[in-house]
Amino acid sequence: MSIFRSPLIVLMLTLISFLTTAQDQPSFINLVIGTYSKQSSEGIYTTKLDLSTGIFTPAKLAFKSKDPTYLTISKKRVIYAALREKKGVLKALSIDKEGQFTFLSQQKVWGNDPCYLSLSHNEQFIASANYNGGNVSIFKLSPTGELLTAPTILHHAGQSLHPKRQTSPHPHWVKWSPHDENTLYVIDLGTDKVMKYNFDYSTGDVSKGRVAFSSSPGNGPRHLVFHPTKKIAYILNELSSTIDLVNIETDGSFSLVNQASTLPKGYAEHNQAAHIAISNTGKYLYASNRGLNSIAVFNLDENGEMALAGNVETGGDWPRFFKLFDEYGLLLIANKKSNNITGFKVQEDGNLLKTSHQLTIDQPTFIEEY
């Protein structure tokens, strides 16, 4: 009989595997938090989350700034912060081994209210979607992460049906394609369009944009996630509280497969969908509802088709952003109006189980590990 069939050997191998996994898993993680500065918040904060207990340390001010509503972090531990200072500013901050933040550089984005940032695949460029500027800014980065020059500007034009939110263009999301590093996508809530640009890394030049996808008038597309293994994507529509499943065609354009609501049947109160994330396995999709104040949980079949499994209350008001940490089995929600971050354990079936701990912080808008 093979020794690998011995119950004792199997038990020993299982124990070794468990101990190795436990050693690989950190006991806590460092989190950086973006905020609105309309109340007592003063900028970018940090906290530590104990993974065994779910307890947060008190939020600590890491860098004083106005409305750092969205952040992104490079592999070189440079944090880029989209700020509403002087209408719109992008700042680069370094993080040392002790977790101290140091100013590196800044540039105007030449567009009001930057709301989303994305690094290029080689991290030599960064793009900013400027909601009230009607444009996107692309900056060249130095080898150490500084913002080198004034940006290349992509101007949008147009409008759509909503009498207040769609009288002009409002770029709300920007990202380089995972399928073609020379393709840059921009979602425009104000025009109900997803724009596609060809990007030249050697020069930083950007082609004239073309429409990759037209959402139904009045949908107000806001954010997008790509499926981890299939050439499909999910577009979250803020104004209609729906998600469009789209195929990604060979030319980089999108074609609609179907649409699903983020709301339970019969819900008729005001709601604005905010953020979307997909599990690394491609089996579960999550979207936040502001109004219903929930996370919509979708099961995805082998073709990526969506089935709403249910809505989970966030434990707060106005979930503008949430962060899915697949590797830790966690989902953290930034509830802007209730001034708290709540934690949920991600179950094996994709559902969410609320923990008993939360972090109190004024108007949180962004969460990430650093």
N, C-alpha and C positions, 0 to 999 in steps of 0.2 A: 504494500500500500504506500502511495506517495506521502511523504511527510507533510505536504501541504494540505492534506485532508485531515490531519490530526487536529482535534478540537483545541488542544493546548496551544499548538503552533498558531492556529487561526486567531485564538484569543490574544496571544502575544503580539502578532502582527497588527491586529486591530488597535491594541493599546499603544504600540509604537507610533502608528499612523495618527492616532488621536493626540498623543503628546507632541508630535512634530507639528501638527496643525495648530495646536494651542500655542506652541512656541512661536510660530510664524505670525499668529494674530497678535497685533499690539494690544496693550491693556487700555490705552486711551488714544484718541485722535485729536489733533489740533484743527480747529475750525476758524475760518475767517468769515466775517459777516458784513454785508453791505446794508446801508440804512438810508431812509429819508431823514433829513435834518430839520424837519418842521416843528418838532417838539423839543425834547432835551437831548436827542442824539447829536453827537459831535463828529461823526464820520465812520471810519472803519474800525470794527471791533474784533477781538479774538476771544475764544473760549476753549476749554478742553472738555471732551466728552468721555466719560468712563464707560467703556464698552461692556463691562460686566454688570454695572449697576444702572446705566442710563442717566447718570447724574452729570449735569453741566457745572463747570466752575462759573462764578460770576463773570459777566462780560467785561472785558478790559479794553479801553480805548487804545488802538494801535497806531492810528494815524488820523489827525484832525483834518476834516475836509467837509465840503458841502455836498450833500446828496450823492454819495457814492453808491448809486442804485444797482450797478452791475460791475462785476469783477471777472477777470480771468487770470490764470496762473500758468506761467511757462515752465518747461522742464528745468530751466536754470534758476527757478525760484524767484522769478520776477513777477510781481503782481501789477496788473494793469487795471486802473479804476476809471470808470466813466462817471464824470462829475458834472453837476449843473453850475459849477462856478463859472462866472463870466459867460453865461449862457451855455457853454459846452466846452469841457476840457478833458483831455485824456492824460493821466499821470502814470508814470512807471515807478514802482517802488521795489527795492531789493529786500530780501528777508535773510538775516544771518542765522547761524546755528542756534542762537539763543532766542530766536523768534522776534528780534527787533526789526522794525520796518524803517527803511532809509529812503529818502527821496532820491530818484535818479534823474528824471527829466519830465517835461510836460509839453504838450502842444494843444493849441486850439483845434477843435474838430471841425470848425466852420459850419456848424449846424446845431441848433438848440436841442437840449434834452437828449443826449446820448443814452440809449437804453439797452444795448446789446453789443458785446464784443466777441470777436473770434480771431484766433491765431491761425496763420497759414500752416500747412503741413510741416514745412521746414522751419517754422517759427522765425522767419525773416521779415514777415509782414503781419500787421494787425489791422482789422477792419472794425469800424464803429458804425452801427445803425443809429441815426439821429432822428428821433421821432418827430420833433417839431421843426426840424431843418428841412425835411423832405429830401434828405440826401444820405449818402454813405461816404465815410472817410476811410482811406487806406494809407497807413503809415509804413515806411521802411524802418526796420529795427537794426541796431548795431549788433555785433557779435555778443556783446554783454547785455543786450536788452534795452538800451536807450532808444527813445523816439528820435530819429535822425533829422527828419525834414518836415516841412509842411506837407499835408496829405494830398493825395489824388482824390478828387471829389466826383462821386457819381450822383447826378441830379435826377430825381424822379419828377413826373408830372402826371396829373389826372385827378379824378375824384370818383365817388360812387354814391350809393343811395342814402346812407345815414346822414340826416340833416346836421348833426353836430360833429360826428367822428370822422366823416369821410368827405369833407369839403375840399381837402387837399391831400397830397401824398403824406404817408406816415410810415417810413421804414421801421420795422420792429424786430427784425431778426436778420442775421447775416452769417453765412458759413461757407467754407470751401467744401466741395463735394468729396465724400469718402471714395467715390468711384472714379473720379477724374480730378487730380489735384490742380488742374488748370481751370476748373470751373468754379465760379463763385455764385452762390444763390443769395437773393435778398427777398424777404417777405415784406410786402407793403400793405399794411392794414387799411390805409386810406383809399387805395385804388383797387383792392381785392385782387392783387396780382402777386405772382412769384416771378421775379426777374432773374435772368441768367446772364452772366458775364464770362467772357474768356479772359484769363489772367496770364500774363507773361512774367514768370519769376525772374528772368534774366534782366528785364528792364523795369518791371513794375507797371508796365502799360496794361490798360484794361480796355477791352473792346466795347463798342456800343452795345447797350443791353437789349435783350429781346425777351419777350414774354415766354416763360416756361410753363406757366399755368394760370388760368383765369378762374378764380373762385366764383361761386354764385354771388350776384350783386347783394351787398349788405352783410355778407358773412363776416368780414373783418378778420382775415387771417393774421395770426400773431406769432406763433412759434411752430417749429417743425422738428421731427426726429426721423432719422434714417433707421431702417431695420438693420440689425447687426450682420445678417447673413444673406438677405434677399435684396434685389433691386426694387425696393418699394419704400415709401415714406408715408408719414402721418402728419398732416397739417392741422393744427389746432386753430379753430375759428373763434375769436373772442366774442364777437357780437351775436352770433347765432348759437353759441355753446355747442358746437359740433366738431367732429374730426373727419377730415377727408383722407381716405386711403387712396394713394396714387401709385401707379406704376411709373418707374423711371425708364424712359425710352432710350434707344441707342444714341439719339442726338442730344440727350440731357433734358429734354422736355418731360413734363408729367402728364399722365392721362388718368382721369378719375375712374376708380374701381367702384367705390361706394362711400356712403357717409353714415356716421353714427352720432347720436346725441350723447353728450356727457351727463345729461340730466335724467332722473327717473321719470317714468311715464306719469303725466298728470301735473308735473311741476310747472307752475305758471308765473312765479314771482321773478323779479329782476335777477339776472345772473350775467356775469362776464367770465368766460373761461380765461385762464391766465398762463399756465405752464404745462409742459408735457414731457414725459420721459418713458423710456422703454427698457426692459430688463436685458441683461447681457445674453440671456438665452433666447430672446425674441419671443417669449411665450406670454409676457404680460406688458400691458400698456397702462400708464397712469396720466391723469389730467386733473388740474385743480379748477374748482368752481368758486368764484367770488360772488357771494349772494347766498347760494345754498351752503357755502362754506364746507366743501367736501373735496375729497379725492375720488374721482371716478376710476374704478378698477376694471380693466378689460382683459378678458382672456383672448389670446390670439391663436388661431388654428394653424395648421401646417402651411397654409397659403397666406397667412398674415391677416385673415379676415377677423374683424372685431366682434366680440360679444360682451356686452356690458354685464359684469358680474355683480356690480353694486356700487353704492356710494358710501364712503366712510367719513364721518364727521371729523374735521381737522382739530377740534379742541380750541378753536380760535376764530377770529373774524378777518375775512379778506385775505385768503392764501395767495399772495402774489407770486410766490416762488416756492419750490420744494426741491430737495436734493435726494436722489436715490443712490444709496451706497450699497450696491449689490454685494460687494466683497464682505461687507459687515452685516448684511441682512437688515439694513436700516433705511428708513425714509424720514427725513427731517423737513418740517414745514414752516416757512416764514409767514406768520399771520400778521399782516401789516397793521390793521386797525386795532387789534387787541393787544399789540405790543408783546408778542410772545413767539417762541419757537417750540413746537411740539414734536415729540419723537414717536415713531411707530416701528415695530418689528415686522419685517416682511416674512410671511409664512410660506411654507413650501408650495402652497397652492396659489401664491401671489397675493393673497388677501393681507390686510394690514391690521395689526393689533396694537392699540395705543399703550404706551408705557405710562408710568405714573409720574414722570418728571418732565419739566419744561424749563426753558430759559426765558427770563423776563428781559426784554430789550425794546427800546422805542423804534417802531416802524421798520422792522427788518424786511429786506428786499432780496437778499442773496445769501447763500451758504455754500461753502466749499472747504475741502480739506487742504491744508498746506504743510 
